[in-house]
Amino acid sequence: MSRIYTKAGDDGSTGLFLGGRVSKADVLVDACGDIDEAVAQLGVARAGCPDPRLASIIFALQRELFVAAADLATNPEHRGRLTPGVSLVTSEMVDALEGLIDDLVTERPLRPVFIVPGATPTSAAIDHARTVVRRAERHVVRALGEGHTVSPVVLAYLNRLSDLAFVLARHAAGDQEEEPSHD
């Protein structure tokens, strides 16, 4: 029988990808935790998504977030061992997000109004994931400020992903989205 627990983290540390350990209170661990939460929240969105195309996009984003987490959680001394698109976020991944945003906005132009999330369960879950990705982005910025080695491409990827999540949520909401009343 294999066990899921290792007890290695009982001292408050966690392992880095490709070796080494850091405190679970480290800001990069916070960013990785945010990414893990975003993956799970996108899973909630995908589980209730009635649109197969949208569900497929969400699934692809979940897998890409694993790449971002690996990139962030890598021992800085071993970054040269990362594989583009597998454990290393690439500029092509950022470009692909931008292309998808542009395509989706062309299909369904954004309305110039404040949006209150919650038109549909799927759109609400995607909007929730968007806020978690924004939190991850803030933690990455803080990590950079604290001197951590972080790829600027990861930061750009998270920024674009939050934009894409906004656009995806609008697609998921469809015509059910209402403008806030000004009563």
C-alpha positions as a printed NumPy array, in Angstrom:
array([[  0.   ,   0.   ,   0.   ],
       [  1.364,   3.413,  -0.919],
       [  0.595,   6.314,   1.368],
       [ -0.269,   9.834,   0.38 ],
       [  1.4  ,  11.325,   3.421],
       [  5.156,  11.671,   3.706],
       [  5.423,  13.568,   7.006],
       [  8.199,  15.636,   5.38 ],
       [  6.117,  18.803,   5.739],
       [  5.413,  18.332,   9.418],
       [  8.192,  20.831,  10.13 ],
       [  6.352,  23.578,   8.19 ],
       [  8.347,  23.196,   4.993],
       [  7.446,  21.993,   1.532],
       [  9.513,  20.567,  -1.293],
       [ 10.493,  22.515,  -4.379],
       [ 10.347,  21.023,  -7.844],
       [ 13.806,  19.609,  -8.649],
       [ 14.966,  19.663,  -5.047],
       [ 15.198,  21.84 ,  -1.992],
       [ 12.686,  22.897,   0.618],
       [ 11.099,  26.213,   1.645],
       [  8.779,  27.362,   4.383],
       [  5.09 ,  26.827,   3.745],
       [  4.74 ,  30.504,   4.728],
       [  6.876,  31.598,   1.75 ],
       [  5.137,  33.966,  -0.674],
       [  5.901,  31.678,  -3.62 ],
       [  4.114,  28.866,  -1.802],
       [  1.183,  31.27 ,  -1.434],
       [  1.245,  31.861,  -5.207],
       [  1.356,  28.118,  -5.896],
       [ -1.527,  27.616,  -3.473],
       [ -3.492,  30.295,  -5.304],
       [ -2.838,  28.511,  -8.586],
       [ -3.982,  25.23 ,  -7.07 ],
       [ -7.16 ,  26.964,  -5.882],
       [ -7.724,  28.474,  -9.337],
       [ -7.365,  25.02 , -10.922],
       [ -9.968,  23.657,  -8.512],
       [-12.337,  26.576,  -9.06 ],
       [-12.04 ,  26.18 , -12.815],
       [-12.921,  22.54 , -12.205],
       [-16.13 ,  23.672, -10.528],
       [-16.845,  25.824, -13.581],
       [-16.093,  22.985, -15.989],
       [-18.169,  20.452, -14.035],
       [-21.291,  22.546, -14.499],
       [-20.518,  23.942, -17.934],
       [-23.195,  23.119, -20.528],
       [-21.037,  24.371, -23.441],
       [-18.55 ,  21.709, -24.656],
       [-16.274,  24.282, -26.334],
       [-16.073,  26.393, -23.188],
       [-15.512,  23.279, -21.055],
       [-12.645,  22.265, -23.347],
       [-11.022,  25.691, -23.034],
       [-11.35 ,  25.564, -19.249],
       [ -9.769,  22.105, -19.147],
       [ -6.809,  23.313, -21.219],
       [ -6.351,  26.258, -18.854],
       [ -6.383,  23.953, -15.849],
       [ -3.545,  21.941, -17.399],
       [ -1.585,  25.094, -18.238],
       [ -1.897,  26.291, -14.666],
       [  0.017,  23.183, -13.618],
       [  2.826,  24.423, -15.866],
       [  2.74 ,  27.821, -14.135],
       [  2.829,  26.185, -10.7  ],
       [  5.803,  24.013, -11.687],
       [  7.615,  27.059, -13.061],
       [  7.076,  28.954,  -9.806],
       [  7.862,  26.02 ,  -7.509],
       [ 11.179,  25.131,  -9.148],
       [ 14.425,  25.278,  -7.25 ],
       [ 16.068,  28.385,  -8.802],
       [ 19.35 ,  26.506,  -9.211],
       [ 17.663,  24.049, -11.583],
       [ 15.54 ,  26.3  , -13.815],
       [ 17.655,  25.259, -16.801],
       [ 16.188,  21.767, -16.513],
       [ 12.603,  22.92 , -17.108],
       [ 10.749,  21.853, -20.247],
       [  8.927,  24.576, -22.228],
       [  5.17 ,  24.13 , -22.049],
       [  5.477,  21.304, -19.519],
       [  7.205,  22.876, -16.524],
       [  8.201,  26.245, -18.002],
       [  5.72 ,  28.931, -19.039],
       [  6.564,  30.249, -22.51 ],
       [  5.823,  33.465, -24.353],
       [  3.915,  31.317, -26.86 ],
       [  1.536,  30.346, -24.066],
       [  0.933,  34.037, -23.337],
       [  0.442,  34.731, -27.052],
       [ -2.108,  31.916, -27.265],
       [ -4.107,  33.447, -24.404],
       [ -4.077,  36.798, -26.159],
       [ -5.274,  35.198, -29.398],
       [ -8.086,  33.427, -27.59 ],
       [ -9.12 ,  36.634, -25.823],
       [ -9.212,  38.481, -29.146],
       [-11.238,  35.712, -30.814],
       [-13.755,  35.508, -27.979],
       [-14.203,  39.278, -27.768],
       [-14.765,  39.38 , -31.538],
       [-17.473,  36.714, -31.134],
       [-19.078,  38.436, -28.168],
       [-18.002,  42.064, -27.71 ],
       [-17.695,  43.202, -24.117],
       [-20.244,  45.672, -22.873],
       [-18.83 ,  48.871, -21.367],
       [-20.605,  48.382, -18.036],
       [-19.699,  47.094, -14.596],
       [-20.529,  43.393, -14.38 ],
       [-21.935,  41.812, -11.252],
       [-20.844,  38.15 , -11.309],
       [-23.414,  35.423, -10.89 ],
       [-25.55 ,  35.286, -14.009],
       [-25.01 ,  31.522, -14.252],
       [-23.25 ,  28.98 , -12.034],
       [-20.531,  28.54 , -14.662],
       [-19.906,  32.25 , -15.13 ],
       [-19.823,  32.76 , -11.351],
       [-17.281,  29.954, -10.922],
       [-15.082,  31.378, -13.693],
       [-15.285,  34.851, -12.142],
       [-14.274,  33.313,  -8.815],
       [-11.306,  31.617, -10.499],
       [-10.381,  34.983, -12.059],
       [-10.095,  36.586,  -8.618],
       [ -7.907,  33.725,  -7.406],
       [ -5.614,  34.111, -10.427],
       [ -5.357,  37.835,  -9.633],
       [ -4.33 ,  36.921,  -6.081],
       [ -1.678,  34.572,  -7.464],
       [ -0.429,  37.412,  -9.631],
       [ -0.16 ,  39.706,  -6.584],
       [  1.776,  37.038,  -4.695],
       [  4.176,  36.645,  -7.624],
       [  4.755,  40.403,  -7.689],
       [  5.43 ,  40.308,  -3.949],
       [  7.837,  37.386,  -4.441],
       [  9.742,  39.387,  -7.061],
       [  9.919,  42.281,  -4.622],
       [ 11.345,  39.961,  -1.99 ],
       [ 14.107,  38.847,  -4.332],
       [ 12.77 ,  35.5  ,  -5.528],
       [ 13.733,  34.193,  -8.941],
       [ 10.508,  34.309, -10.926],
       [ 10.101,  34.267, -14.671],
       [  8.495,  37.48 , -15.957],
       [  6.661,  35.251, -18.437],
       [  4.778,  33.6  , -15.56 ],
       [  3.658,  37.019, -14.385],
       [  2.493,  37.955, -17.895],
       [  0.727,  34.586, -18.224],
       [ -1.223,  35.081, -14.986],
       [ -2.158,  38.604, -15.999],
       [ -3.499,  37.442, -19.386],
       [ -5.215,  34.455, -17.822],
       [ -7.218,  36.696, -15.517],
       [ -8.254,  38.761, -18.552],
       [ -9.244,  35.586, -20.381],
       [-11.216,  34.381, -17.379],
       [-13.196,  37.624, -17.438],
       [-14.001,  37.104, -21.116],
       [-14.862,  33.422, -20.59 ],
       [-17.211,  34.329, -17.75 ],
       [-19.029,  36.752, -20.042],
       [-19.395,  33.977, -22.621],
       [-20.684,  31.61 , -19.94 ],
       [-23.185,  34.221, -18.772],
       [-24.512,  34.816, -22.267],
       [-27.556,  37.035, -22.353],
       [-28.426,  36.278, -18.736],
       [-26.091,  38.966, -17.417],
       [-27.806,  42.057, -16.09 ],
       [-26.463,  45.477, -15.487],
       [-26.62 ,  46.64 , -11.883],
       [-29.634,  48.822, -11.153],
       [-29.171,  52.402, -10.136],
       [-32.246,  52.635,  -7.93 ]])
